[in-house]
Amino acid sequence: MIRVALAQINPVVGDIKSNAFKIIDFIERARKRGVDILAFPESSLPGYPPEDLLYKPYFIAENKRFLEIIRKKCEGISVLIGFVDKDKNRIYNACAFIQNKIIKNIYHKISLPNYGVFDERRYFTPGDSLSIFELGQYRFALTICEDIWEKGVLSGLRDKKLDFLINISASPFHLDKISLRRKVLANAGAQAKCFVFYCNLVGGQDELVFDGTSKIVSNKGHVVASARRFEEDLFVFDFEKNKKYPSKKIIIKSQEEAFSALKLGLYDYVNKNKFTKVVVGVSGGIDSAVVLGLSSIALGKDNVFGLIMPSKFSSPQTFHDAVRVCDNLGVKYKVINIDRIYRAYLKELKKSFEALTSDVTQENIQARIRGNILMAFSNKFGYLVLNTGNKSEVSCGYCTLYGDMVGGFGVLKDVPKLLVYKIADHVNKVLKFKAIPSSIFNRPPTAELKPGQKDSDTLPVYEQLDPILKLYIEDNLSLEKITKLGYKKELVARIISMVDSNEYKRRQSPIGIKITPRAFGKDRRMPITNRFRH
């Protein structure tokens, strides 16, 4: 029997010293539990993704210096640590195999992903050989993340007579990613004809969230054990050759996954960037209610501040709901009526706008007044402004530059409107009461920037909009292909036109948490000046 442990840790990119001490702490904990071999995630020492920090020679030197410090702490245990290696002018995504304080081998990642959020070929040189190790009577191989997604790498392991394969990974989360990984790991086990020990990173890093969910998959493709999701874990497993292990079923609901990812992504962005409090513009609508609820759960109600900024177009019901949701959550708030400021704008602009009818200009002025107030509170009190715009709105440009688009972090930027409602319901379930009242769920969405306004005056209803946005943005289907799925051509063309014509807005929006397979930002990089039409 061999005792294997997967150290699913949450490092901070660039905080090499703290990451090293965390690694040493996990090594000491594993040693106390009699672990024979301990694996840490990909790039666990420097953090992932380090991006252009890799162009700084002293960053790489520092990560190698602390690897040496860690090496000296590995007495009586074998440890696998993800770090950045350098040989002359070549940089490698690497893993050190340390055995009883001796670096026995350094493995260089072979398959470097360069799609979606990944840019590894920008920085790294690929490795050219697999590493096979023996530990007592057990024979195993080491791979890094994308290596097990590639047939070419796996084919090299087929006849190595392995007992198990260790894969250290930094695989970002998106909805359905956990089930997708399960299939990939099952295929890897079948190809290598052995068990797979998969150790994944956990934590938020800018727009990315790493869910952890490290697991052990049998050579038959069954998950036999799994670590925690969205939190650190020292996951210990006793492995014996030829022993049959029962499979473990994992049932995951999309709104629960999304909630957990948003909660972790928000918490880590705030804390890793050393903010203490956040401010949210609370309108009485579903989006701001969800952001307020998530923030109070993730950060604690005392670290969240609400700003309610009604105008003459705000209904008594939305104002009441804005106050109610703050009170329900125990969040401190302030009411600032924007009417006087709005009238001052109109008075100053009256001569310039004389003889011109009122239009979206006047609507956007209100949004920009609110944005200015939010930023004033941010500057004065050091609050991080949380943007409340959702993916459906951002996709179509249904948002105002320098208005409701202001903020340091977009909590719902990659959350379609229909999913926002499901997350709202989950927030209430977590809190065990209707902190977000039914009236917010039931009221038709509205920006309330003119009398009687509804989102559906400008946008298709979300039940039609969200599925088409997914097909166009995430699945990359053309107008013709989407129409063939049964949607009206005029509707699809209208939605595509809105998406394409508002790229300039999205470039100026705050970063936000990625939870779908294709988010705006690193995932989707479209030119602003662009005349290609589908």
HELIX and SHEET records of a PDB file:
HELIX    1   1 ILE A   16  LYS A   32  1                                  17    
HELIX    2   2 GLU A   51  TYR A   55  5                                   5    
HELIX    3   3 PRO A   57  ARG A   71  1                                  15    
HELIX    4   4 GLU A  120  TYR A  123  1                                   4    
HELIX    5   5 CYS A  145  TRP A  149  5                                   5    
HELIX    6   6 LYS A  151  SER A  155  1                                   5    
HELIX    7   7 LYS A  177  ALA A  192  1                                  16    
HELIX    8   8 SER A  254  LYS A  272  1                                  19    
HELIX    9   9 ILE A  286  LEU A  299  1                                  14    
HELIX   10  10 LYS A  301  ASN A  303  5                                   3    
HELIX   11  11 PRO A  316  LEU A  329  1                                  14    
HELIX   12  12 ASP A  339  LEU A  349  1                                  11    
HELIX   13  13 VAL A  360  PHE A  381  1                                  22    
HELIX   14  14 LYS A  391  CYS A  396  1                                   6    
HELIX   15  15 LYS A  417  LEU A  431  1                                  15    
HELIX   16  16 SER A  438  ASN A  442  1                                   5    
HELIX   17  17 ASP A  455  ASP A  457  5                                   3    
HELIX   18  18 TYR A  462  LEU A  469  1                                   8    
HELIX   19  19 LYS A  470  GLU A  474  3                                   5    
HELIX   20  20 LEU A  479  LYS A  484  1                                   6    
HELIX   21  21 LYS A  489  SER A  501  1                                  13    
HELIX   22  22 GLU A  503  ARG A  507  1                                   5    
SHEET    1   A 6 ILE A 102  HIS A 108  0                                        
SHEET    2   A 6 ARG A  90  GLN A  99 -1                                        
SHEET    3   A 6 SER A  78  ASP A  87 -1                                        
SHEET    4   A 6 ILE A  37  ALA A  39  1                                        
SHEET    5   A 6 ILE A   2  GLN A   8  1                                        
SHEET    6   A 6 ASP A 233  PHE A 239 -1                                        
SHEET    1   B 6 SER A 131  LEU A 135  0                                        
SHEET    2   B 6 TYR A 138  ILE A 144 -1                                        
SHEET    3   B 6 PHE A 164  SER A 169  1                                        
SHEET    4   B 6 PHE A 195  ASN A 200  1                                        
SHEET    5   B 6 LYS A 215  VAL A 217 -1                                        
SHEET    6   B 6 VAL A 223  SER A 226 -1                                        
SHEET    1   C 2 VAL A 202  GLN A 205  0                                        
SHEET    2   C 2 LEU A 208  ASP A 211 -1                                        
SHEET    1   D 5 LYS A 332  VAL A 335  0                                        
SHEET    2   D 5 VAL A 304  ILE A 308  1                                        
SHEET    3   D 5 VAL A 278  GLY A 281  1                                        
SHEET    4   D 5 LEU A 384  ASN A 387  1                                        
SHEET    5   D 5 PHE A 409  GLY A 410  1                                        
END                                                                             
